[in-house]
Amino acid sequence: MQILKYMLIISFATFLVACNGTATKADNDDAPAEKKEVDTANAPAVPPTAGMDATIAPLPDSSKSATESNKILANIDQYLLSSAVIPDNTSNAEGFNGATVKIENTLKKTSFQKIMVEVSILLADDKEYRTDYHTLYNIEPGSIKTIKIPNTSRGSKIVSHIVKVKSNELTKGEWVLTGSRFVPR
């Protein structure tokens, strides 16, 4: 008898949990919908389209800016300038201590919320010794950000490229590949 009592309580509790919020939704569905009146007397005429699959042509200004954005994204290293700074105080023929990479945003009206920089340390024969990826945030027009490079006893040269960016102006807030990896949309 005790077990039957507990099973009934558990079943009822499960039913209550499963139905939680249903009454609230039904109450909202019964409420009359607000009607919004739209004045179409002064609305511009819209030309009829050929069918449901017809696409809307972009405005001339937006297609120009999309083309311009694609050009910038494909050639990002010309706009987000990266330069390696290797101090002269290195005594070894190879290797360096205290090296940095500086990233400068030369675009006057474009800020970047996030960028990814590929930094490769090369040996004297230009073979890749090590590659690291660094993420920088909030690069405003004209600003410079600095990346500290780990000390190494083998590297002789640093090469850096911007590989990914996120910008409200260029990518509409999306995180996209850039440079040689860029694919226009």
Helices and strands as residue ranges (DSSP letters): H 2-18, H 22-30, H 60-74, G 76-78, E 80-85, E 100-105, E 112-122, E 128-139, E 144-148, E 157-166, H 168-171, E 175-177, G 179-181
